[in-house]
Amino acid sequence: MKGKRRQMKGVVISDKMDKTVVVEVTRLRRHRLYKKVIRQRRKFMAHDEENACRVGDRVRIIESRPLSRHKHWVVETILEQAQ
């Protein structure tokens, strides 16, 4: 893949699948007309080879080749373990 791969940080919200986690990425942006700060959330399915992630973990995911119909991201590191 040419260039840098996209990276995102998010929270694991589901780990029920084998070698797959669902990561919710939250970003803040300002509304163009009303100037209010809006919290936008998006969910990504990410590949977790060792099944190491648990619900509540903060992780960094990076873009990869398509691994399945919905999986195009891979868990790079676990930044913070859940309590």
N, C-alpha and C positions, 0 to 999 in steps of 0.2 A: 504494500500500500504506500503510495507516494505521500510525502508530507507527514505532518504530525497527526496522530490519532486523537480524536476528541476524548476528553476526560470529564467525568462528572463525579460529584460527591453526593451521597444520599443515604437513606436509612432503609434497612431491610424490613419489609412489611410482611413477607411470606417466605417460608422455607420448606413448604410441604412437598415440593417436587424433588425428584432425585437429580442432583447436580445442577439445579436451577434455583435461583432466588429472584424475588420481585423487589426491585429497589425503587423507592419513591424519591425523586429529586425535586426539591423546592427551590424556587428562585423568586426574588422580589423584583418587581418592575413598577414604574410609575405610569398611571393611566394618562394617555395623551391629552384628553380633554379636561378631565377633572383633577388631574395631578395627584390623585390619591395613590398610595403605595398598595399594590395588589400582590398577594401571595399566589403564585402559580405552581401547581403540582403536576408532575408527570411520572408515569410508571414505566419502568424498563425491566425486561426479563434479562437476567445476566447469568452467565455460566459460572458455576462454582465447583471446580473439579474435585476438591477434597471434602465437600459438604461441611465446610468449616463455619460458615455464616449462620447466625441465629437471628431471630426476630429482634429488632431494636439495635443491631450493630450499625455503626456508621462505616461505610465502605467507599472506596474509590473504584469506579468502573471505567474501562476503556473500550473504545469501539473496536470491533473485529469483523472478520468475514461472517456472513450469515451461517449460523450453526444449526438453526432450525427455522421453522416458519416465523416465529416471533423473536428468537434470540439473535441479537447482533452485538451484544456487549459481553465482556468478561470481567469478573471481579479481579482487580489488580491487588489490592491490599485491604485489610480490615484496619481502619483508622482507630476505632474505639469499640470495645466490647460492650454489650448490653449489661446492665446492672443485674 
